[in-house]
Amino acid sequence: MTLVTDPRGPARRAPGGGRPGGGAGHGAWFLVLPALIPILVLSVGPLLYGILLAFTDAQSGRTEPTRWIGTLNFQDLLHDTLFWESFRIGLVWAAGVTVPQFLLALGLALLLNQNLRLRWLARALAIIPWAMPEVVVGIMWRLVYNADAGILNETLRDLGLGNGHDWLSGLATALPAVIVVGVWAGMPQTTVALLAGLQNTPRELHEAAAVDGAGAWRRFRTVTWPALRPVALAITALNLIWNFNSFALVYVLTSGGPGGRTRLPMLFAYEEAFRYGQFGYAAAMGCVMVALISVLLAVFLAGRLRGGDEA
């Protein structure tokens, strides 16, 4: 109860007293609803429906009603070597894209944080790949990798380094070639996040370290990196999720080929659902992928946070 002292008489109860905030909590829900409803309808609802579907034998084109089969789809997944191979490829892809993406973006962010001429133009050019749709990026890089007239093979021929190579169709080169595209396409968003973290680092700390005689590497290790570490941890975790769940870019480039060498888990689930009509089985794949990537991400974050505490 909130009391207001009146110099002309005894204390009286303030308007709306009894509970702090009065009915403000109910009003806040009305403000949140416009954003909450689309999330429930477009995210939570499909997620729950997908989990339910994973325990059924749902298929396309069948006339019999869908039956509840319990964990049968998950039991089949345990023995599906093609799925686990695609999961391994997905981990290689996610790590192979995320690590170089972060290192290159960190170097670019450090460069763009300097007082350079036309820095505004460099920053604008750096985010161009981020503004391009993944389908457009895939088509563009297919032209770059083209075995007959691609700019990459033409450059190699001009330099006398061979007659070219079919990069996206070779069993040994398809996945590395796709990883290069993934790094190029995703680096801008990491650069922007790291650049924002760098700009929030007080310049006085760098100046004080420089006065004390610290070199560039020591200033980075003792001043820049500790301030940038929370941003780096967050963007790395998000990149791991985004890259593992990639679909459009790899689908346009290789469609999972050659011989399944670039068949990521999302591509495998897509084929099971929309090429072979096994909706229940594909939904079970999705559930397993969400569970496994959540565990791996939790281990990654726990290790990074523990390392920070020890430091």
NUKEBA-886791 format. One record per residue (C-alpha): x, y, z. Coordinates in pm, 1 decimal, padded with zeros to 6 digits, m for minus. Example, Ala and Ser with C-alpha at 12.3 -4.5 7.8 and 13.67 -1.06 7.14 Angstrom:
BEGIN
<atom><u>01230.0</u><v>m00450.0</v><w>00780.0</w></atom>
<atom><u>01367.0</u><v>m00106.0</v><w>00714.0</w></atom>
***
This chain:
BEGIN
<atom><u>00000.0</u><v>00000.0</v><w>00000.0</w></atom>
<atom><u>00135.9</u><v>00341.0</v><w>m00097.7</w></atom>
<atom><u>00064.5</u><v>00630.8</v><w>00138.5</w></atom>
<atom><u>00071.3</u><v>00997.6</v><w>00046.8</w></atom>
<atom><u>00116.9</u><v>01246.3</v><w>00329.5</w></atom>
<atom><u>m00120.1</u><v>01542.3</v><w>00310.2</w></atom>
<atom><u>m00011.9</u><v>01840.4</v><w>00524.3</w></atom>
<atom><u>m00379.7</u><v>01927.2</v><w>00575.6</w></atom>
<atom><u>m00485.4</u><v>01595.2</v><w>00719.6</w></atom>
<atom><u>m00398.3</u><v>01228.7</v><w>00786.4</w></atom>
<atom><u>m00225.4</u><v>01005.0</v><w>00539.0</w></atom>
<atom><u>m00444.6</u><v>00885.6</v><w>00255.0</w></atom>
<atom><u>m00413.0</u><v>00607.6</v><w>m00002.4</w></atom>
<atom><u>m00262.3</u><v>00707.7</v><w>m00335.7</w></atom>
<atom><u>m00480.7</u><v>00664.2</v><w>m00644.9</w></atom>
<atom><u>m00451.8</u><v>00310.9</v><w>m00781.3</w></atom>
<atom><u>m00280.0</u><v>00200.3</v><w>m00458.7</w></atom>
<atom><u>m00276.3</u><v>m00149.7</v><w>m00326.5</w></atom>
<atom><u>m00054.6</u><v>m00298.4</v><w>m00598.5</w></atom>
<atom><u>00242.8</u><v>m00126.3</v><w>m00760.2</w></atom>
<atom><u>00167.2</u><v>m00031.5</v><w>m01117.6</w></atom>
<atom><u>m00206.7</u><v>m00086.3</v><w>m01088.5</w></atom>
<atom><u>m00336.4</u><v>m00225.3</v><w>m01417.2</w></atom>
<atom><u>m00018.2</u><v>m00148.0</v><w>m01610.5</w></atom>
<atom><u>00066.2</u><v>m00518.6</v><w>m01634.1</w></atom>
<atom><u>m00256.9</u><v>m00592.6</v><w>m01820.8</w></atom>
<atom><u>m00195.8</u><v>m00302.3</v><w>m02054.5</w></atom>
<atom><u>00153.6</u><v>m00429.9</v><w>m02132.5</w></atom>
<atom><u>00009.0</u><v>m00758.4</v><w>m02258.8</w></atom>
<atom><u>m00203.0</u><v>m00570.5</v><w>m02513.3</w></atom>
<atom><u>00111.8</u><v>m00397.3</v><w>m02636.3</w></atom>
<atom><u>00299.0</u><v>m00728.5</v><w>m02669.9</w></atom>
<atom><u>00019.0</u><v>m00918.9</v><w>m02844.4</w></atom>
<atom><u>00075.8</u><v>m00776.0</v><w>m03197.2</w></atom>
<atom><u>00429.2</u><v>m00916.0</v><w>m03190.6</w></atom>
<atom><u>00343.2</u><v>m01229.9</v><w>m02992.7</w></atom>
<atom><u>00059.9</u><v>m01355.0</v><w>m03214.9</w></atom>
<atom><u>00271.3</u><v>m01387.9</v><w>m03535.4</w></atom>
<atom><u>00539.8</u><v>m01573.2</v><w>m03337.9</w></atom>
<atom><u>00283.1</u><v>m01817.1</v><w>m03199.6</w></atom>
<atom><u>00115.2</u><v>m01867.8</v><w>m03536.7</w></atom>
<atom><u>00423.6</u><v>m01880.9</v><w>m03761.0</w></atom>
<atom><u>00685.4</u><v>m02033.7</v><w>m03528.8</w></atom>
<atom><u>00550.2</u><v>m02208.4</v><w>m03221.5</w></atom>
<atom><u>00247.2</u><v>m02354.5</v><w>m03398.3</w></atom>
<atom><u>00440.3</u><v>m02516.5</v><w>m03688.3</w></atom>
<atom><u>00703.9</u><v>m02640.9</v><w>m03442.8</w></atom>
<atom><u>00446.6</u><v>m02819.9</v><w>m03229.3</w></atom>
<atom><u>00272.4</u><v>m02956.8</v><w>m03539.2</w></atom>
<atom><u>00606.2</u><v>m03086.7</v><w>m03671.8</w></atom>
<atom><u>00677.1</u><v>m03263.9</v><w>m03343.0</w></atom>
<atom><u>00331.9</u><v>m03422.3</v><w>m03352.7</w></atom>
<atom><u>00382.3</u><v>m03524.1</v><w>m03716.2</w></atom>
<atom><u>00707.0</u><v>m03703.1</v><w>m03627.8</w></atom>
<atom><u>00507.7</u><v>m03964.1</v><w>m03434.5</w></atom>
<atom><u>00280.3</u><v>m04048.5</v><w>m03729.5</w></atom>
<atom><u>00313.1</u><v>m04224.8</v><w>m04064.4</w></atom>
<atom><u>00202.0</u><v>m03916.1</v><w>m04261.0</w></atom>
<atom><u>00269.0</u><v>m03949.5</v><w>m04633.9</w></atom>
<atom><u>00165.1</u><v>m03761.6</v><w>m04943.0</w></atom>
<atom><u>m00082.3</u><v>m03910.7</v><w>m05185.3</w></atom>
<atom><u>m00215.2</u><v>m04184.3</v><w>m04956.6</w></atom>
<atom><u>m00587.1</u><v>m04241.6</v><w>m04914.4</w></atom>
<atom><u>m00571.3</u><v>m04410.1</v><w>m04571.1</w></atom>
<atom><u>m00592.5</u><v>m04185.9</v><w>m04265.5</w></atom>
<atom><u>m00270.4</u><v>m04096.1</v><w>m04087.9</w></atom>
<atom><u>m00190.3</u><v>m04332.6</v><w>m03802.2</w></atom>
<atom><u>m00006.1</u><v>m04275.8</v><w>m03475.5</w></atom>
<atom><u>00305.8</u><v>m04498.0</v><w>m03480.4</w></atom>
<atom><u>00489.8</u><v>m04372.6</v><w>m03171.9</w></atom>
<atom><u>00868.2</u><v>m04369.5</v><w>m03194.2</w></atom>
<atom><u>00894.3</u><v>m04589.9</v><w>m03504.2</w></atom>
<atom><u>01029.0</u><v>m04303.8</v><w>m03720.7</w></atom>
<atom><u>01298.8</u><v>m04231.0</v><w>m03465.7</w></atom>
<atom><u>01393.6</u><v>m04598.2</v><w>m03446.2</w></atom>
<atom><u>01435.0</u><v>m04605.2</v><w>m03824.0</w></atom>
<atom><u>01651.9</u><v>m04292.1</v><w>m03806.5</w></atom>
<atom><u>01895.0</u><v>m04464.5</v><w>m03570.7</w></atom>
<atom><u>01979.7</u><v>m04711.0</v><w>m03849.0</w></atom>
<atom><u>01966.4</u><v>m04462.9</v><w>m04140.0</w></atom>
<atom><u>02331.7</u><v>m04426.5</v><w>m04239.6</w></atom>
<atom><u>02247.1</u><v>m04171.2</v><w>m04510.0</w></atom>
<atom><u>02093.2</u><v>m03938.5</v><w>m04252.0</w></atom>
<atom><u>02391.3</u><v>m03960.5</v><w>m04017.0</w></atom>
<atom><u>02626.5</u><v>m03903.2</v><w>m04307.3</w></atom>
<atom><u>02431.8</u><v>m03589.3</v><w>m04397.2</w></atom>
<atom><u>02452.0</u><v>m03482.4</v><w>m04032.6</w></atom>
<atom><u>02831.0</u><v>m03525.2</v><w>m04042.4</w></atom>
<atom><u>02847.0</u><v>m03319.8</v><w>m04361.8</w></atom>
<atom><u>02631.5</u><v>m03056.6</v><w>m04193.3</w></atom>
<atom><u>02874.5</u><v>m03030.7</v><w>m03901.9</w></atom>
<atom><u>03171.1</u><v>m03003.1</v><w>m04139.8</w></atom>
<atom><u>02986.1</u><v>m02736.5</v><w>m04336.6</w></atom>
<atom><u>02883.5</u><v>m02539.3</v><w>m04026.3</w></atom>
<atom><u>03233.8</u><v>m02541.6</v><w>m03877.4</w></atom>
<atom><u>03403.5</u><v>m02488.9</v><w>m04214.3</w></atom>
<atom><u>03194.4</u><v>m02178.5</v><w>m04279.5</w></atom>
<atom><u>03170.7</u><v>m02033.7</v><w>m03927.6</w></atom>
<atom><u>03541.7</u><v>m02036.5</v><w>m03837.1</w></atom>
<atom><u>03683.0</u><v>m01865.3</v><w>m04150.8</w></atom>
<atom><u>03379.1</u><v>m01639.0</v><w>m04154.0</w></atom>
<atom><u>03460.1</u><v>m01514.2</v><w>m03805.4</w></atom>
<atom><u>03833.8</u><v>m01471.1</v><w>m03863.2</w></atom>
<atom><u>03790.1</u><v>m01281.2</v><w>m04190.4</w></atom>
<atom><u>03508.5</u><v>m01071.2</v><w>m04047.8</w></atom>
<atom><u>03721.9</u><v>m00984.1</v><w>m03744.3</w></atom>
<atom><u>04005.1</u><v>m00864.3</v><w>m03965.9</w></atom>
<atom><u>03765.8</u><v>m00664.5</v><w>m04183.0</w></atom>
<atom><u>03594.9</u><v>m00511.6</v><w>m03878.5</w></atom>
<atom><u>03931.8</u><v>m00404.5</v><w>m03734.1</w></atom>
<atom><u>04018.8</u><v>m00244.8</v><w>m04067.8</w></atom>
<atom><u>03686.7</u><v>m00064.6</v><w>m04103.7</w></atom>
<atom><u>03720.3</u><v>00065.9</v><w>m03749.1</w></atom>
<atom><u>04028.2</u><v>00268.7</v><w>m03847.7</w></atom>
<atom><u>04018.1</u><v>00629.6</v><w>m03962.4</w></atom>
<atom><u>04050.2</u><v>00559.6</v><w>m04333.0</w></atom>
<atom><u>03955.8</u><v>00774.6</v><w>m04627.2</w></atom>
<atom><u>03620.3</u><v>00679.4</v><w>m04781.7</w></atom>
<atom><u>03552.4</u><v>00456.5</v><w>m04483.5</w></atom>
<atom><u>03178.7</u><v>00506.3</v><w>m04533.8</w></atom>
<atom><u>03206.5</u><v>00366.1</v><w>m04886.0</w></atom>
<atom><u>03408.0</u><v>00065.4</v><w>m04771.5</w></atom>
<atom><u>03148.5</u><v>m00011.0</v><w>m04504.8</w></atom>
<atom><u>02868.1</u><v>00009.5</v><w>m04759.5</w></atom>
<atom><u>03048.7</u><v>m00222.0</v><w>m05002.3</w></atom>
<atom><u>03123.2</u><v>m00471.4</v><w>m04724.3</w></atom>
<atom><u>02755.5</u><v>m00545.3</v><w>m04660.3</w></atom>
<atom><u>02655.0</u><v>m00595.0</v><w>m05025.1</w></atom>
<atom><u>02665.9</u><v>m00978.6</v><w>m05007.0</w></atom>
<atom><u>02433.6</u><v>m00961.1</v><w>m04704.4</w></atom>
<atom><u>02178.6</u><v>m00763.5</v><w>m04905.3</w></atom>
<atom><u>02167.3</u><v>m01021.2</v><w>m05186.1</w></atom>
<atom><u>01913.7</u><v>m01307.9</v><w>m05173.1</w></atom>
<atom><u>02070.1</u><v>m01650.3</v><w>m05131.3</w></atom>
<atom><u>01924.9</u><v>m01768.3</v><w>m05462.0</w></atom>
<atom><u>02093.4</u><v>m01480.4</v><w>m05644.9</w></atom>
<atom><u>02421.3</u><v>m01553.3</v><w>m05464.7</w></atom>
<atom><u>02397.0</u><v>m01919.7</v><w>m05565.2</w></atom>
<atom><u>02330.9</u><v>m01840.4</v><w>m05932.5</w></atom>
<atom><u>02615.2</u><v>m01588.3</v><w>m05940.7</w></atom>
<atom><u>02865.3</u><v>m01833.2</v><w>m05794.0</w></atom>
<atom><u>02749.9</u><v>m02109.3</v><w>m06026.9</w></atom>
<atom><u>02859.3</u><v>m01879.5</v><w>m06308.6</w></atom>
<atom><u>03191.2</u><v>m01818.3</v><w>m06132.5</w></atom>
<atom><u>03251.2</u><v>m02193.3</v><w>m06095.0</w></atom>
<atom><u>03130.6</u><v>m02280.8</v><w>m06445.9</w></atom>
<atom><u>03362.6</u><v>m02542.4</v><w>m06592.6</w></atom>
<atom><u>03368.4</u><v>m02398.6</v><w>m06945.5</w></atom>
<atom><u>03332.1</u><v>m02021.4</v><w>m06918.2</w></atom>
<atom><u>03353.1</u><v>m01944.3</v><w>m06547.2</w></atom>
<atom><u>03575.9</u><v>m01657.2</v><w>m06440.1</w></atom>
<atom><u>03767.5</u><v>m01881.8</v><w>m06199.8</w></atom>
<atom><u>03869.8</u><v>m02134.5</v><w>m06464.8</w></atom>
<atom><u>03941.3</u><v>m01858.4</v><w>m06717.5</w></atom>
<atom><u>04175.4</u><v>m01694.3</v><w>m06467.4</w></atom>
<atom><u>04352.5</u><v>m02022.7</v><w>m06398.5</w></atom>
<atom><u>04397.8</u><v>m02080.6</v><w>m06771.7</w></atom>
<atom><u>04537.7</u><v>m01730.9</v><w>m06822.0</w></atom>
<atom><u>04786.3</u><v>m01791.1</v><w>m06541.2</w></atom>
<atom><u>04890.1</u><v>m02124.9</v><w>m06690.7</w></atom>
<atom><u>04765.1</u><v>m02320.7</v><w>m06388.8</w></atom>
<atom><u>04573.5</u><v>m02584.7</v><w>m06582.0</w></atom>
<atom><u>04276.9</u><v>m02622.8</v><w>m06811.8</w></atom>
<atom><u>04016.8</u><v>m02561.6</v><w>m06544.0</w></atom>
<atom><u>03813.2</u><v>m02783.8</v><w>m06319.9</w></atom>
<atom><u>03448.3</u><v>m02868.7</v><w>m06268.0</w></atom>
<atom><u>03441.6</u><v>m02737.9</v><w>m05911.6</w></atom>
<atom><u>03079.7</u><v>m02811.2</v><w>m05819.7</w></atom>
<atom><u>03073.2</u><v>m03159.0</v><w>m05975.0</w></atom>
<atom><u>03400.1</u><v>m03295.3</v><w>m05841.8</w></atom>
<atom><u>03373.5</u><v>m03531.0</v><w>m05545.7</w></atom>
<atom><u>03675.0</u><v>m03373.3</v><w>m05376.1</w></atom>
<atom><u>03604.3</u><v>m03007.5</v><w>m05457.3</w></atom>
<atom><u>03226.7</u><v>m02968.0</v><w>m05428.7</w></atom>
<atom><u>03206.3</u><v>m02919.9</v><w>m05051.0</w></atom>
<atom><u>03510.3</u><v>m02685.8</v><w>m05025.5</w></atom>
<atom><u>03375.2</u><v>m02480.3</v><w>m05316.4</w></atom>
<atom><u>03036.6</u><v>m02445.9</v><w>m05147.7</w></atom>
<atom><u>03202.8</u><v>m02355.6</v><w>m04816.0</w></atom>
<atom><u>03383.7</u><v>m02066.3</v><w>m04988.8</w></atom>
<atom><u>03049.5</u><v>m01931.5</v><w>m05106.3</w></atom>
<atom><u>02901.4</u><v>m01969.5</v><w>m04758.0</w></atom>
<atom><u>03189.0</u><v>m01773.4</v><w>m04605.4</w></atom>
<atom><u>03156.0</u><v>m01495.6</v><w>m04863.4</w></atom>
<atom><u>02779.4</u><v>m01468.5</v><w>m04826.4</w></atom>
<atom><u>02769.5</u><v>m01471.0</v><w>m04445.3</w></atom>
<atom><u>03076.0</u><v>m01263.5</v><w>m04359.8</w></atom>
<atom><u>02903.1</u><v>m00918.6</v><w>m04375.6</w></atom>
<atom><u>02660.5</u><v>m00984.7</v><w>m04090.6</w></atom>
<atom><u>02947.8</u><v>m01102.0</v><w>m03868.6</w></atom>
<atom><u>03149.6</u><v>m00796.4</v><w>m03968.7</w></atom>
<atom><u>02866.7</u><v>m00560.7</v><w>m03877.4</w></atom>
<atom><u>02822.3</u><v>m00723.7</v><w>m03535.3</w></atom>
<atom><u>03195.3</u><v>m00714.5</v><w>m03456.6</w></atom>
<atom><u>03229.0</u><v>m00358.0</v><w>m03582.6</w></atom>
<atom><u>02949.9</u><v>m00250.4</v><w>m03349.4</w></atom>
<atom><u>03134.0</u><v>m00415.8</v><w>m03061.6</w></atom>
<atom><u>03458.4</u><v>m00242.8</v><w>m03154.1</w></atom>
<atom><u>03292.7</u><v>00097.2</v><w>m03163.3</w></atom>
<atom><u>03160.6</u><v>00043.3</v><w>m02810.3</w></atom>
<atom><u>03513.2</u><v>m00007.8</v><w>m02676.8</w></atom>
<atom><u>03633.1</u><v>00313.0</v><w>m02505.6</w></atom>
<atom><u>03921.0</u><v>00469.8</v><w>m02695.9</w></atom>
<atom><u>04068.5</u><v>00591.4</v><w>m02367.9</w></atom>
<atom><u>04164.9</u><v>00231.4</v><w>m02285.2</w></atom>
<atom><u>04359.7</u><v>00197.2</v><w>m02611.0</w></atom>
<atom><u>04529.4</u><v>00531.3</v><w>m02556.2</w></atom>
<atom><u>04627.0</u><v>00437.4</v><w>m02201.1</w></atom>
<atom><u>04768.0</u><v>00103.5</v><w>m02317.4</w></atom>
<atom><u>04963.3</u><v>00276.4</v><w>m02594.1</w></atom>
<atom><u>05107.6</u><v>00523.5</v><w>m02343.6</w></atom>
<atom><u>05219.2</u><v>00229.7</v><w>m02128.6</w></atom>
<atom><u>05411.8</u><v>00096.4</v><w>m02429.3</w></atom>
<atom><u>05176.3</u><v>m00185.3</v><w>m02534.2</w></atom>
<atom><u>05206.7</u><v>m00289.9</v><w>m02897.2</w></atom>
<atom><u>04920.8</u><v>m00351.4</v><w>m03137.2</w></atom>
<atom><u>04892.1</u><v>m00723.3</v><w>m03053.6</w></atom>
<atom><u>04904.5</u><v>m00663.8</v><w>m02679.6</w></atom>
<atom><u>04639.7</u><v>m00389.5</v><w>m02703.2</w></atom>
<atom><u>04419.0</u><v>m00626.4</v><w>m02898.2</w></atom>
<atom><u>04468.0</u><v>m00911.0</v><w>m02649.1</w></atom>
<atom><u>04423.1</u><v>m00706.0</v><w>m02330.5</w></atom>
<atom><u>04179.5</u><v>m00431.3</v><w>m02436.3</w></atom>
<atom><u>03998.3</u><v>m00507.9</v><w>m02760.2</w></atom>
<atom><u>03927.8</u><v>m00879.7</v><w>m02723.4</w></atom>
<atom><u>03788.7</u><v>m00873.2</v><w>m02365.0</w></atom>
<atom><u>03542.3</u><v>m00601.1</v><w>m02469.8</w></atom>
<atom><u>03457.9</u><v>m00780.0</v><w>m02793.4</w></atom>
<atom><u>03426.7</u><v>m01130.0</v><w>m02648.3</w></atom>
<atom><u>03052.6</u><v>m01121.4</v><w>m02557.2</w></atom>
<atom><u>02964.3</u><v>m01005.5</v><w>m02909.6</w></atom>
<atom><u>03194.6</u><v>m01265.2</v><w>m03063.4</w></atom>
<atom><u>03038.9</u><v>m01542.3</v><w>m02855.9</w></atom>
<atom><u>02684.9</u><v>m01441.9</v><w>m02950.6</w></atom>
<atom><u>02748.7</u><v>m01402.5</v><w>m03323.8</w></atom>
<atom><u>02946.9</u><v>m01728.3</v><w>m03340.5</w></atom>
<atom><u>02665.3</u><v>m01922.4</v><w>m03174.8</w></atom>
<atom><u>02409.9</u><v>m01768.7</v><w>m03411.1</w></atom>
<atom><u>02629.5</u><v>m01840.9</v><w>m03713.7</w></atom>
<atom><u>02660.8</u><v>m02205.7</v><w>m03612.4</w></atom>
<atom><u>02282.5</u><v>m02235.3</v><w>m03602.3</w></atom>
<atom><u>02225.1</u><v>m02045.0</v><w>m03925.5</w></atom>
<atom><u>02495.1</u><v>m02232.5</v><w>m04115.8</w></atom>
<atom><u>02389.0</u><v>m02575.7</v><w>m03995.2</w></atom>
<atom><u>02031.6</u><v>m02499.6</v><w>m04106.4</w></atom>
<atom><u>02138.4</u><v>m02372.1</v><w>m04449.4</w></atom>
<atom><u>01925.3</u><v>m02480.3</v><w>m04740.6</w></atom>
<atom><u>01873.1</u><v>m02235.5</v><w>m05027.8</w></atom>
<atom><u>02237.5</u><v>m02158.6</v><w>m05102.7</w></atom>
<atom><u>02352.9</u><v>m02521.1</v><w>m05121.7</w></atom>
<atom><u>02035.0</u><v>m02627.2</v><w>m05302.1</w></atom>
<atom><u>02094.4</u><v>m02374.4</v><w>m05580.3</w></atom>
<atom><u>02464.8</u><v>m02455.2</v><w>m05607.8</w></atom>
<atom><u>02466.6</u><v>m02836.7</v><w>m05603.4</w></atom>
<atom><u>02123.4</u><v>m02970.5</v><w>m05495.7</w></atom>
<atom><u>02316.1</u><v>m03193.1</v><w>m05255.4</w></atom>
<atom><u>02541.8</u><v>m03351.6</v><w>m05516.9</w></atom>
<atom><u>02764.8</u><v>m03490.6</v><w>m05641.4</w></atom>
<atom><u>02695.6</u><v>m03827.1</v><w>m05485.0</w></atom>
<atom><u>02553.3</u><v>m03666.4</v><w>m05172.5</w></atom>
<atom><u>02882.9</u><v>m03491.9</v><w>m05087.6</w></atom>
<atom><u>02700.3</u><v>m03164.6</v><w>m05013.9</w></atom>
<atom><u>02368.7</u><v>m03308.4</v><w>m04892.3</w></atom>
<atom><u>02315.8</u><v>m03114.5</v><w>m04572.4</w></atom>
<atom><u>02057.8</u><v>m03242.2</v><w>m04318.8</w></atom>
<atom><u>01802.4</u><v>m02983.6</v><w>m04428.8</w></atom>
<atom><u>01840.0</u><v>m03097.8</v><w>m04789.3</w></atom>
<atom><u>01800.6</u><v>m03459.6</v><w>m04683.8</w></atom>
<atom><u>01482.7</u><v>m03381.4</v><w>m04489.3</w></atom>
<atom><u>01349.5</u><v>m03175.9</v><w>m04781.4</w></atom>
<atom><u>01400.1</u><v>m03466.0</v><w>m05022.0</w></atom>
<atom><u>01230.2</u><v>m03711.8</v><w>m04786.8</w></atom>
<atom><u>00930.2</u><v>m03481.6</v><w>m04746.9</w></atom>
<atom><u>00877.2</u><v>m03333.0</v><w>m05091.9</w></atom>
<atom><u>01044.8</u><v>m03578.5</v><w>m05327.0</w></atom>
<atom><u>00947.0</u><v>m03904.8</v><w>m05159.2</w></atom>
<atom><u>00642.8</u><v>m03780.5</v><w>m04963.4</w></atom>
<atom><u>00755.0</u><v>m03915.3</v><w>m04624.6</w></atom>
<atom><u>00628.5</u><v>m03627.2</v><w>m04412.3</w></atom>
<atom><u>00634.6</u><v>m03812.5</v><w>m04081.1</w></atom>
<atom><u>00987.4</u><v>m03940.2</v><w>m04134.2</w></atom>
<atom><u>01109.8</u><v>m03594.8</v><w>m04242.3</w></atom>
<atom><u>00949.7</u><v>m03440.2</v><w>m03933.9</w></atom>
<atom><u>01135.0</u><v>m03690.4</v><w>m03715.5</w></atom>
<atom><u>01458.3</u><v>m03581.2</v><w>m03884.4</w></atom>
<atom><u>01379.7</u><v>m03222.7</v><w>m03797.4</w></atom>
<atom><u>01318.1</u><v>m03309.5</v><w>m03432.3</w></atom>
<atom><u>01645.1</u><v>m03501.8</v><w>m03408.0</w></atom>
<atom><u>01838.8</u><v>m03218.2</v><w>m03573.1</w></atom>
<atom><u>01693.0</u><v>m02960.2</v><w>m03335.8</w></atom>
<atom><u>01775.6</u><v>m03175.0</v><w>m03032.5</w></atom>
<atom><u>02131.6</u><v>m03259.2</v><w>m03140.7</w></atom>
<atom><u>02227.3</u><v>m02909.5</v><w>m03249.5</w></atom>
<atom><u>02086.5</u><v>m02773.3</v><w>m02922.1</w></atom>
<atom><u>02309.2</u><v>m03011.2</v><w>m02724.6</w></atom>
<atom><u>02616.4</u><v>m02926.8</v><w>m02932.6</w></atom>
<atom><u>02546.4</u><v>m02555.7</v><w>m02901.7</w></atom>
<atom><u>02502.2</u><v>m02585.6</v><w>m02524.9</w></atom>
<atom><u>02837.7</u><v>m02764.3</v><w>m02497.8</w></atom>
<atom><u>03001.9</u><v>m02498.5</v><w>m02714.2</w></atom>
<atom><u>02861.1</u><v>m02210.0</v><w>m02511.8</w></atom>
<atom><u>02942.3</u><v>m02376.3</v><w>m02180.8</w></atom>
<atom><u>03302.5</u><v>m02429.3</v><w>m02289.0</w></atom>
<atom><u>03342.2</u><v>m02073.3</v><w>m02408.8</w></atom>
<atom><u>03186.4</u><v>m01926.0</v><w>m02096.3</w></atom>
<atom><u>03394.5</u><v>m02149.6</v><w>m01871.0</w></atom>
<atom><u>03706.8</u><v>m02043.6</v><w>m02057.7</w></atom>
<atom><u>03612.9</u><v>m01680.6</v><w>m02004.8</w></atom>
<atom><u>03561.0</u><v>m01733.5</v><w>m01632.5</w></atom>
<atom><u>03897.5</u><v>m01899.7</v><w>m01595.6</w></atom>
<atom><u>04062.4</u><v>m01619.2</v><w>m01789.0</w></atom>
***
